[in-house]
Amino acid sequence: MTAICAFIKRFGMESCCCKSLIIVPLLGALLTMPVMVSAAEPTAVSHELDITLGTAGRTAPLASNRNGGFISELNMDAKYIVSPQMNKDLLFRCGAEWQRISFPARQQSAEPDKLQQANAIVGFDSQLAEQWLMRFELQPGLYGDFSRFSWRSFDAPVNLGVAYLVDADLQWFFGLRVDIRSQYPVLPAVGVRWKYTDVWTLDLQLPNPRLLYDASDKFQAFLGAGITAGTYMAGDHFGDDRGIPQLNHATVDYTEVRLGPGLSWKARPNLTLDAEGGYVVYRTWNFFDQHINLNSQPVPYLQLAVHSRF
């Protein structure tokens, strides 16, 4: 949903800016400081580039009657979108995203050693009325462990978001995530962004709800949560390699919830750098079609991100 903030600016709502970033398989996307495009003065094209790197500490997954060994986590996400403006009320969006979450393990265990996605992004932003904005986004691509490429890994989740602009300081967001492969194929969400003082903003938008403090024109501190989630397909021999044959080409819902503080630095007008740390308080690998669910204990995490709009 925070992605909607990106095109609030594009349709002339400068004072509705937001500095963090509609849902991923359980809710997943991102943002920070998108470039502004006025409805009255269409710009030919704008670009978004987001790169995120993160790591989480070593722990042991927990599951009934299964020894998962010890794992750590490394993750990376790179996303690029180009948005030509078709007219004053419509922007076309196209791009690509690659994400990899790896779990280096000391021994073979039931959780995947990596989850990856490589997908296109196709959609549009539209101004429905003076106070209503909408985003539609289709993400066709491959979602799996990439042990081998197969049609089984193909998926095409859909994100739909609508924003209602009450005024410059208050906006409501309504989102819907559709992924027929997930245990929960349709997932709704509601969020709000409220700038209640000159320096404090309550930004309750998934996947990154936060309390924001504007320390200066260049620095912003925040305290909040982050959600990483997705639905993936295991390889044809994933279960055989682990002595659990029923997990061959099984579907897994991965969910991770992080809590902690962070800092954003607006290094340049169109470039923002983020750093945050805290704890992964919830993490689960849910092979729901095989009734096997793994989770882990809380672990510390560190995450760095670069956001560019030009």
TORDODREN-797412 format. One line per field, with one value per residue: x, y, z of N, C-alpha, C in turn. Coordinates in steps of 0.001 Angstrom, whole numbers. Layout:
% TORDODREN-797412
n.u <- X,...
n.v <- Y,...
n.w <- Z,...
ca.u <- X,...
ca.v <- Y,...
ca.w <- Z,...
c.u <- X,...
c.v <- Y,...
c.w <- Z,...
This chain:
% TORDODREN-797412
n.u <- 818,2013,3190,1315,1628,3668,2513,741,2110,2692,371,65,-87,1791,2281,1566,3644,5550,7962,8668,8133,2027,1209,2872,2969,1891,1739,3867,6299,7671,9328,10202,10755,9633,9843,8305,5401,3433,-94,-980,1205,2373,4930,7263,8473,9229,11421,12044,14143,15076,17051,17801,19550,20089,20586,20210,20480,21900,20032,17919,15542,12219,10222,7730,9005,11117,14428,15856,18415,20944,20500,21238,20495,20486,19570,18411,17119,16182,14786,13301,11498,9839,7933,5977,4031,795,-1426,-2871,-4104,-3268,-747,1418,2969,5906,8329,10872,11717,13953,14451,16118,16291,18296,19281,21782,22789,23936,23530,21629,18185,14636,13670,13875,17033,17233,15111,13646,12699,11936,10627,8370,6933,3885,1548,-608,-1059,-3732,-5772,-8762,-10723,-11017,-10121,-9418,-7241,-5749,-3983,-2950,-1359,386,2328,3910,5944,8772,8754,10390,12714,14628,16180,15906,14597,11156,7785,6153,6971,5961,4061,1578,969,-1395,-1666,-3767,-4556,-6070,-6315,-7563,-7689,-7941,-7012,-4079,-2655,-3765,-4458,-6184,-5804,-6506,-6093,-5538,-4460,-3924,-3240,-3292,-1912,-1201,-1749,-3658,-5440,-6666,-6064,-6941,-6244,-5932,-4902,-3416,-2204,-1041,-127,493,1763,4189,6550,6103,4838,2379,2511,825,1048,1119,3806,5351,4735,5111,6338,7220,9817,10751,13796,15338,15640,16992,17319,15567,14125,12882,10568,9406,7799,8524,7514,8189,7161,6002,5005,6129,7491,8727,11532,11543,12872,13265,12184,13095,15843,15957,14909,12189,9887,7324,7553,8482,8233,6481,4325,5282,4594,6274,6968,8023,8573,9704,10984,11998,14220,15214,17007,16729,18380,18391,20295,20629,18458,16934,17688,17767,19024,18733,18988,18572,17837,17248,15007,14113,11096,9266,9137,8415,8168,5822,4633,1889,215,1141,983,3135,4920,7383,9127,11041,13189,13344,15664,18465,18613,19925,19592,20070,19327,18772,17176,16054,14781,14081
n.v <- -1193,1185,1849,3277,5834,6724,7454,9340,11720,12047,12876,15469,15938,17204,17739,15389,13650,10648,8726,6127,2845,-2778,-4837,-8002,-11412,-12034,-9727,-7655,-4871,-1614,1620,5042,8378,9112,10517,13635,14255,16418,16609,18526,19077,16889,14439,12864,10362,8451,7011,4250,2869,365,-1112,-3622,-4963,-7501,-9169,-11836,-13237,-16361,-19299,-22006,-23735,-24606,-27456,-29962,-33087,-32899,-32251,-29322,-28274,-25642,-22332,-19364,-16152,-14587,-11914,-10394,-7849,-6508,-4001,-2509,5,1556,4373,5630,8530,8470,10152,13023,11727,9108,6669,4386,1400,-487,-3068,-4873,-7381,-8892,-11229,-12751,-15003,-16509,-19338,-20295,-23383,-25620,-28265,-30541,-29800,-29443,-26953,-24786,-24125,-21839,-19250,-17857,-15234,-14145,-11784,-10050,-6752,-5309,-2793,-95,3328,5320,8242,8321,10058,13354,12968,10309,7678,5013,1926,-711,-3816,-6382,-9297,-11332,-14277,-16338,-18288,-19832,-22398,-22478,-24636,-26056,-24948,-24711,-25084,-25310,-23465,-21074,-18148,-15600,-13183,-10653,-7260,-4849,-1569,1170,4623,7046,10424,12380,14863,16979,15923,13526,10302,7489,3977,1197,-2146,-5095,-8348,-10881,-14184,-17156,-19438,-19334,-20176,-18529,-17240,-14783,-11707,-9104,-5670,-2805,542,3539,6878,9399,12552,14039,16057,18676,17264,14575,11515,9074,6176,3760,1515,-1447,-3127,-2082,-758,2208,4536,7778,10202,13398,14471,16381,18207,16362,14028,11295,9573,6369,4028,792,-1892,-4622,-6573,-9492,-11596,-14444,-16773,-19883,-22449,-25642,-27635,-30463,-32606,-31827,-32791,-35486,-35158,-34524,-36544,-36490,-37268,-36305,-33601,-33010,-30850,-29253,-26652,-23664,-21272,-18479,-16449,-13523,-11445,-8374,-6237,-3016,-102,2585,4583,7127,8689,11417,11635,12852,14879,12956,10548,8198,6785,4007,2604,2,-1881,-4622,-7036,-10175,-11264,-13159,-15972,-18150,-21215,-22493,-25363,-25774,-27424,-29921,-30080,-29370,-27338,-25056,-23063,-20365,-19255,-15915,-13640,-11386,-8731,-6972,-4381,-2783,-245,1210,3809,5195,7813,9067
n.w <- 0,614,-1690,-3080,-2148,-3719,-6153,-5311,-5102,-7795,-8934,-8178,-5382,-3442,-710,445,796,1361,3112,3304,2304,-2208,-803,-414,-1304,1176,1750,514,-1286,-1976,-1357,-1139,-1331,-4078,-7399,-8220,-10153,-11799,-12370,-14073,-15629,-17511,-17401,-19528,-18843,-15914,-13413,-11175,-8786,-6617,-4170,-1895,846,3230,6408,8757,12051,13364,13903,15096,13207,14234,14573,14802,15704,13910,12978,12274,12073,12190,11026,9148,7665,4501,2436,-602,-2672,-5745,-7695,-10498,-12126,-14814,-15741,-17994,-18659,-19649,-19921,-18206,-16083,-15960,-15593,-17053,-15934,-15962,-15503,-13688,-11234,-8935,-6421,-3722,-1095,1085,3070,4624,5804,8397,8089,6052,5878,6538,5719,2821,1183,-198,-1447,-4281,-6582,-9836,-11691,-13922,-13952,-14452,-14978,-13877,-12784,-11673,-11585,-10169,-9281,-7839,-5200,-5133,-5820,-7746,-7969,-10080,-10371,-11946,-11493,-13138,-13228,-12195,-9290,-6853,-5664,-7524,-8200,-10460,-13581,-14180,-15405,-13273,-11430,-12223,-11626,-11073,-9312,-8198,-7415,-5998,-5306,-3568,-2873,-642,-388,2201,3161,3024,5143,5944,4831,3530,2889,837,178,-1879,-2270,-4576,-5011,-6325,-5656,-3031,472,1443,-834,-1454,-76,1904,2900,5051,5486,6956,6695,8689,9307,12098,13449,12801,12621,13244,11997,11566,9985,8911,6981,5138,3458,5526,8273,10186,12677,12159,12369,11571,11576,10320,7191,5708,7207,8618,11234,12292,13738,13646,11814,9559,6820,5121,2603,734,-1858,-2890,-5088,-4420,-5595,-7946,-6773,-4233,-1765,-1792,-1471,1181,2596,2834,987,301,59,-2438,-5176,-3612,-2312,-703,1745,2677,5444,7106,9875,11008,13602,14648,14998,12721,10241,7816,5147,3124,683,-1783,-3875,-5304,-4230,-1671,1297,3427,6687,8997,11971,14246,15500,14086,14666,14020,11940,9341,7504,5641,4547,3474,1952,2532,5219,6878,8952,9592,11934,13461,16154,17622,16116,15713,13235,10363,7994,4874,2483,-759,-2454,-5395,-7394,-10511
ca.u <- 0,2823,3491,347,2184,4514,1805,47,2900,2661,-852,21,-294,3154,2344,1242,4810,5874,9361,9002,7358,793,1420,3513,2230,1110,1853,5241,6703,8558,9291,10907,10996,9458,9890,6995,4926,2177,-1119,-1127,2382,2799,6315,7324,8766,9945,12072,12176,15134,15177,17949,17809,20424,19851,21061,19632,21365,21840,19108,17465,14106,11498,9114,7457,9661,12059,15605,16154,19764,21069,20529,21260,19737,20964,18521,18665,16002,16462,13539,13365,10229,9767,6526,5597,2740,-39,-2150,-2778,-4701,-2884,638,1689,4116,6493,9652,11286,12201,14618,14634,16713,16430,19038,19396,22923,22541,25046,23178,20394,17027,13376,13451,14679,18254,17033,13846,13929,11690,12361,9314,8078,5933,3081,369,-858,-1571,-4804,-6536,-10166,-11469,-10155,-9529,-9257,-6187,-5747,-2865,-3095,-43,513,3730,4158,7347,9135,8831,10760,14079,15462,17056,15766,13501,10012,6527,5531,7389,5345,2957,1274,193,-1982,-1837,-4694,-4591,-6833,-6030,-8516,-6946,-8799,-6355,-2638,-2064,-4449,-4857,-6563,-5372,-7214,-5332,-5959,-3450,-4501,-2242,-4056,-1072,-993,-2755,-4704,-5337,-7096,-5697,-7217,-5518,-6319,-3845,-3639,-1032,-1512,926,-263,2491,5135,7686,5704,3889,2000,2387,440,834,1863,4395,6279,4122,6158,6209,8305,10199,11586,14832,15740,15251,17728,17318,14308,14219,11619,10426,8279,7870,8678,7012,8610,6321,5882,4616,7158,7373,9953,11967,11006,13558,13533,11868,13982,17152,15838,14256,10763,9448,6086,7867,8816,7396,5460,4187,5635,4371,7299,6601,9000,8170,10828,10700,13207,14381,16015,17319,16754,19184,18156,21630,20408,17010,16279,18393,17603,19690,18111,19651,17726,18218,16300,14817,13113,10314,8431,9580,7825,8109,4591,4269,511,-430,1656,789,4416,5134,8609,9323,12319,13244,13742,17085,18732,18774,20433,19155,20450,18537,18977,15997,16320,13696,14617
ca.v <- 0,2381,2189,4280,7152,7135,8181,10508,12867,12201,13549,16825,16045,17304,17690,14035,12821,9669,8397,4742,2155,-2818,-6060,-9097,-12627,-11856,-8309,-7365,-3825,-718,2984,6180,9590,9060,11820,14253,14572,17146,16238,19598,19118,15505,14151,11761,9085,8491,5735,3867,1830,13,-2233,-3912,-6039,-7746,-10405,-12169,-14098,-17817,-19926,-23339,-23838,-25479,-28198,-31191,-34317,-32681,-31476,-28466,-27757,-24217,-21559,-17907,-15657,-13497,-11592,-9293,-7532,-5434,-3708,-1337,282,2759,4783,6705,9130,8392,11421,13639,10872,7706,6298,2977,929,-1767,-3227,-6216,-7529,-10142,-11351,-14015,-15179,-17769,-19791,-21210,-24326,-26500,-29596,-30555,-29692,-29386,-25653,-24589,-23362,-20532,-18944,-16796,-14850,-13302,-11499,-8772,-5918,-4621,-2230,1318,4210,6127,9129,8011,11279,14349,12458,8860,7171,3552,1230,-2127,-4349,-7823,-9678,-12672,-14668,-17609,-18211,-21155,-22509,-22363,-25789,-26231,-24124,-25521,-24355,-25346,-22283,-19856,-17584,-14237,-12474,-9366,-6276,-3770,-622,2410,5614,8143,11552,13251,16155,16833,15230,12264,9485,6103,3065,-83,-3010,-6473,-9202,-12110,-15169,-18405,-20515,-19164,-20761,-17498,-16690,-13381,-11102,-7661,-4892,-1401,1315,4975,7725,10594,13463,14713,17281,19038,16339,13202,10911,7686,5607,2360,882,-2667,-4058,-1430,239,2892,5855,8522,11476,14191,15143,17525,18041,15236,12833,10854,8375,5638,2819,87,-3304,-4944,-7909,-10134,-12786,-14912,-18160,-20442,-23868,-26406,-28398,-31810,-33556,-31145,-33694,-36653,-34783,-34314,-37695,-36197,-37282,-35559,-32199,-32806,-29808,-28746,-25200,-23148,-19859,-17976,-15186,-13013,-10177,-7728,-5058,-2307,1288,2808,5952,7426,9862,11910,12039,13749,15059,11749,9379,8007,5619,3550,1586,-376,-3105,-5022,-8476,-10956,-11836,-14261,-16473,-19467,-21871,-23263,-26273,-25977,-28536,-31159,-29965,-29243,-25921,-24789,-21678,-20193,-18357,-14553,-13413,-10008,-8513,-5693,-4200,-1558,-78,2390,4128,6293,8222,10033
ca.w <- 0,621,-3071,-3513,-1837,-4825,-7199,-4769,-5529,-9237,-9327,-7665,-3936,-2927,743,919,594,2383,2909,3400,1328,-1466,-111,-1113,-1019,2381,1662,189,-2194,-1273,-1882,-576,-2068,-5507,-8042,-8303,-11481,-11668,-13327,-15045,-16466,-17674,-17706,-20480,-18206,-14639,-13099,-9774,-8549,-5204,-3879,-467,1308,4645,7007,10059,12832,13288,14839,14700,12943,15144,13977,15534,15284,12820,13343,11140,12058,12440,9800,9167,6506,3654,1469,-1519,-3558,-6698,-8406,-11377,-12801,-15631,-15783,-18921,-18350,-20847,-19912,-16890,-15058,-16131,-15808,-17297,-15160,-16373,-14938,-13299,-9861,-8565,-4978,-3263,344,1268,4456,4766,6911,8741,7636,5275,6750,5798,5083,1604,1402,-821,-2119,-5233,-7556,-10943,-12269,-14563,-13295,-15459,-14344,-14107,-11743,-12246,-10722,-10436,-8975,-7217,-3965,-5220,-6687,-7810,-8603,-10436,-10704,-12204,-11323,-13671,-13189,-11591,-7838,-6373,-5157,-8725,-8370,-11907,-14069,-14549,-15489,-11947,-10666,-12747,-10862,-11505,-8285,-8557,-6349,-6300,-4202,-3734,-1842,-467,151,3006,3008,2879,6281,6251,3681,3800,1840,796,-716,-2096,-2875,-5113,-5422,-6250,-5139,-1597,1353,1503,-2194,-1485,1191,1947,3901,5197,6122,7076,6914,9383,9765,13147,13809,11746,12553,13526,11068,11802,8637,9134,5685,4915,4425,6450,9160,10933,13273,11530,12957,10670,12350,9517,5798,5125,8042,9197,12063,12331,14536,13052,11450,8144,6494,3874,2447,-641,-2100,-3766,-5421,-4216,-6758,-8135,-5888,-2967,-659,-1842,-941,2622,3191,3027,-419,57,-197,-3847,-5806,-2691,-2237,614,2070,3591,6082,8055,10476,11690,14410,15016,14581,11536,9863,6390,4791,1775,269,-2906,-4047,-5809,-3708,-231,1860,4668,7507,10117,12663,15283,15647,13353,15764,13520,10643,9142,6204,5780,3447,3909,1245,3130,6666,7564,9216,10325,12353,14127,17292,17264,15854,15288,11800,9880,6612,4193,1265,-1594,-3235,-6315,-8283,-11469
c.u <- 856,3181,2530,872,3046,3748,855,793,2745,1415,-1046,-201,1064,3213,1995,2449,4956,7247,9652,8136,6667,1097,2159,2782,1520,981,3315,5431,7441,8512,10394,11185,10813,9479,8484,6641,3578,1201,-1236,49,2943,4278,6368,7519,9475,10435,12124,13196,15267,16074,18026,18724,20194,20432,20390,20501,21034,20902,18704,15972,13464,10357,8960,8186,10612,13212,16026,17591,19773,21196,20734,20505,20485,19872,18912,17456,16411,15227,13701,12045,10348,8294,6317,4206,1916,-886,-2130,-3312,-4202,-1390,724,2955,4612,7911,9933,11777,12871,14835,15196,16827,17104,19222,20547,22757,23764,24773,21880,19204,15792,13140,14334,15964,18202,15639,14106,12704,12347,11101,9289,7047,5204,1836,188,-1270,-2622,-5432,-8004,-11051,-10520,-9438,-9265,-8189,-6200,-4458,-3243,-1731,-93,1994,3982,5643,7540,9359,9159,12152,15105,16481,17035,14546,12384,8763,5815,5860,6716,4144,2744,400,-288,-2089,-2784,-4769,-5369,-6504,-7112,-7805,-7896,-8296,-4862,-2003,-2683,-4894,-5172,-6205,-6097,-6531,-5888,-4837,-4109,-3364,-2862,-3228,-895,-2062,-3935,-4692,-5785,-6855,-5956,-6375,-6018,-5185,-4194,-2294,-1529,-314,301,486,3443,6245,7314,4638,3642,1662,2105,51,1700,2602,5330,5590,5173,5640,7443,8552,11149,12593,15319,15247,15889,17622,15932,14554,12868,11720,9224,8576,8103,8228,7570,7808,6223,5467,5527,6884,8719,10269,11403,11633,13922,13294,12773,15335,17147,15166,12799,10129,8196,6329,8376,7778,6216,5440,4491,5307,5442,6867,7648,8540,9332,10336,12008,13231,15233,16197,17355,17525,18911,19460,21588,18902,16280,16942,18275,18295,19052,19012,18748,18223,17216,16229,13792,12315,9450,8939,9066,7917,6915,4312,2822,-170,30,1586,2109,4719,6374,8637,10625,12192,13622,15256,17288,18879,19348,20060,19568,19679,18902,17717,16304,15109,14233,13793
c.v <- 1250,2796,3232,5673,7657,7890,9244,11764,13112,12910,14852,16984,16120,17140,16339,13122,11810,9130,6932,3990,975,-4127,-7069,-10331,-12644,-10376,-8029,-6261,-2811,656,3879,7225,9468,10470,12347,14572,15232,16725,17294,19663,17716,15391,12908,10425,9331,7082,5530,2730,1607,-1208,-2397,-5095,-6237,-9062,-10596,-13218,-15569,-18376,-21286,-23302,-24853,-26158,-29501,-32368,-34110,-31823,-30632,-28009,-26267,-23478,-20082,-17452,-14522,-13195,-10384,-9110,-6363,-5248,-2432,-1202,1574,3082,5931,7225,9210,9651,11934,12763,9430,7561,4794,2590,-405,-1844,-4668,-6198,-8883,-10132,-12725,-13967,-16527,-18050,-20791,-22087,-25196,-27920,-29499,-30577,-29438,-28036,-25529,-23827,-22014,-20464,-17754,-16464,-13951,-13013,-10161,-8032,-5126,-4073,-768,2009,5111,7012,8971,9239,12203,13813,10959,8502,5646,3063,-222,-2627,-5871,-8175,-11099,-13020,-16036,-17404,-19609,-21171,-22464,-23489,-26254,-25431,-25021,-24660,-24341,-24099,-21005,-19438,-16156,-13545,-11115,-8509,-5181,-2859,628,3328,6676,9272,12478,14679,15895,16009,13870,11566,8063,5238,1726,-960,-4413,-7207,-10503,-13005,-16544,-19560,-20456,-19900,-19817,-16744,-15248,-12785,-9599,-6974,-3459,-682,2786,5668,9043,11392,14374,15885,17592,18006,14872,12734,9459,7079,4108,1707,-359,-2546,-3422,-376,855,4147,6639,9839,12206,14986,16408,17301,16813,13937,12570,9579,7683,4435,2070,-1360,-3441,-6365,-8338,-11412,-13163,-16366,-18732,-21936,-24547,-27224,-29807,-32831,-32925,-32069,-34912,-36339,-34644,-35486,-37471,-36126,-36455,-34076,-31950,-31895,-29384,-27216,-24738,-21661,-19440,-16625,-14808,-11653,-9636,-6518,-4358,-870,1394,4286,6072,8712,10220,12498,13038,13896,13803,10465,9327,6714,5292,2550,1286,-1675,-3408,-6527,-9011,-11701,-13009,-14662,-17892,-19907,-22835,-24069,-26703,-27138,-29891,-31137,-30016,-27758,-25763,-23327,-21585,-19241,-16948,-14433,-11949,-9920,-7134,-5574,-2821,-1461,1224,2575,5342,6539,9290,10052
c.w <- 0,-780,-3603,-3225,-2983,-5880,-6664,-5198,-7019,-9724,-8560,-6189,-3250,-1424,1306,819,1716,2072,3132,2427,1901,-951,-995,-677,290,2485,1324,-606,-1431,-1873,-1340,-1625,-3558,-6099,-8263,-9743,-11358,-12737,-14416,-16010,-16612,-18016,-18575,-19788,-16879,-14305,-11595,-9676,-7057,-5047,-2368,-179,2798,5104,8357,10729,12733,14347,14310,14411,13875,14412,14720,14896,14111,13328,12160,11072,12362,11123,10115,7917,5822,2642,630,-2401,-4450,-7575,-9225,-12118,-13594,-15852,-16766,-18585,-19633,-21019,-18476,-15769,-15091,-16388,-16018,-16538,-15711,-15824,-14587,-11864,-9698,-7060,-4652,-1745,554,2752,4555,5997,7149,8266,6851,6220,5898,5143,3839,1928,708,-1425,-3024,-6068,-8599,-11752,-12974,-13728,-14370,-14769,-14693,-12815,-12377,-11189,-11074,-10248,-8235,-5987,-3981,-6244,-6648,-8453,-8853,-10883,-10821,-12170,-11826,-13628,-12564,-10093,-7310,-5790,-6285,-8822,-9825,-12341,-14598,-14607,-14142,-11128,-11142,-11890,-11349,-10460,-8783,-7305,-6817,-5084,-4554,-2567,-1839,262,897,2915,2927,3994,6590,4971,4145,2602,1974,-247,-800,-2816,-3311,-5607,-5244,-5705,-3624,-793,1509,166,-2334,-108,1151,3015,3894,5919,6172,7235,7480,9874,10819,13777,12655,11573,12768,12534,11463,10450,8754,7819,5572,3574,5454,7305,10071,11621,12841,12254,12012,11492,11646,8100,5174,5924,8633,9989,12090,13253,13994,12751,9953,7907,5149,3744,981,-691,-3177,-4008,-5216,-5462,-6793,-7196,-4545,-1778,-626,-1210,567,3327,3508,1640,-696,-209,-1619,-4489,-4912,-2740,-819,690,3071,4123,7116,8552,11292,12477,14738,14544,13321,11254,8350,6156,3330,1258,-878,-3092,-4490,-5309,-2192,196,3203,5383,8689,10730,13761,15379,14651,14409,15324,12145,10473,7686,6277,4512,3697,3197,1761,4651,7438,7708,10097,10748,13125,15300,16822,17107,15470,13772,11540,8405,6098,2885,568,-2426,-4112,-7199,-9218,-12757
